[in-house]
Amino acid sequence: MINPRPPSGLSPRSRALWTELHSANDFAAHEDDQLKRALRWYDVADRLLHEAEKLDGRERGARLKAAGDAATTGLRHWRTLKFTDPAKPARRPGRPPGKPWPPIAAGAATLRRLDHADG
């Protein structure tokens, strides 16, 4: 597996995370794009938090709000990556074995006779 170089403009922390994640995972092109976007938004949030430390009053509040919005946007990109833990494989779809149907569902699953007026 070839590890792509981190995109330009990322912070050292984001570049290190990019390299670490690419050494452990295979990303498709669209996943690379989502990871890049997430890391850039996290860098924006960090920069805004650093700027807010030097400010007071409304300006500080505005920077903190903008930092929260940037972090939320980064999280939205991050969530699309859907990392999985190989130690815990995803469970198969459907009802787990050994679990009985609840009484309401068991009654709904039985075929009912329909009495028609014309019948």
N, C-alpha and C positions, 0 to 999 in steps of 0.2 A: 504494500500500500504506500503510495506516495503522499507525503504530507504537503499540502499546498502552503505557500507562504501566507502569513497573515496580511490582510488588506492594509494599505497605507492609511494613516490617520487614526489608528487605534492606539489607546494608551498602552503602556508596558504591561499592565495587569491584564488587559483584554487580549493583547498579543500572546501572552503566556497561556491564557485560557484557551485561545484558538488552537495553539500548538498542542496543548494537552488533550483537548477534545478530538482533534484530528488524528492523534496517535492512537486513540482508543476506539474510534468509531469510523465507519465509512459513511460519508455524507453524499447525497445526490446534489445536483447543481442547485435545485430550489432550496434544499436544506442549508447549503453553504450561504445562500443569499439571506435566509432568515437568521442564521447565526450571526452573520456580519451586521445585519440591521439591529439585532438585539444588543450586541456588544457596543455598537455606536450609540444607541440610546442610553445604555448604562453609563457610557463615558460622558454623555451630555448631562445626565443626572448627577454624576460625581462632580463635574465642573460647576454646575449650578449650586450644589451644596457647599462647595468650597467658596464660591463667591458670596453665598448668603452669610457665611461666618463673619465677613467683614462689614456687613450692613446692619442697619437697625430699622425698626418700625415697619412701615408698609412695604418698603423695598425688600426687606428681608422676607416678609411674608409672601410677597409675589415670587421671589426666587425659590423659596421652599415649595410653593405650590407648583411652580414650573418643574422643579426637580422631581416632585411626586408624579406629575403627569408623564415626564420622560421615563421614569422608572416603570410606570404602568405600561407604557407603550413598549418598552423593552421586554417586559414580561409577556406581553401578548405575542410578540415574535418568538420568544423562547418556548412558549407552550406549544407552538406548532411543531416543534422538533420531536416531541413524544419519545424521550429517552426511555429505554427499558433496562431493567436489571436482569442480566443473564442468569443470576442465581434464582430469580423468581419469574419463571416464564408466565406469559399471559394465560389465564385460564381459558379453556375451551368454551365457546358459547353454548348456551342451553342450561338446563337444570342440572345442578350437581347430583351425582349418583347418591342414592340412599335417602334423598329428601322427598317426602310424600307431598302430593298436591294438597293445598289448603282446601277445606270443605267447600267453600264457595266455588273455587276453580274446578274442583272435582265434579260438582253438580253441573257446572256450565259445560264441561267437556262431554257429558253424556248426550246421546242423540235423543231428542225429544220428538214425540209424535205430535204432529200438527193436525188438529181437527178442522177441516174446512166446511164451510156452510153448504157447499154444493156437493158434498160428498158421499 
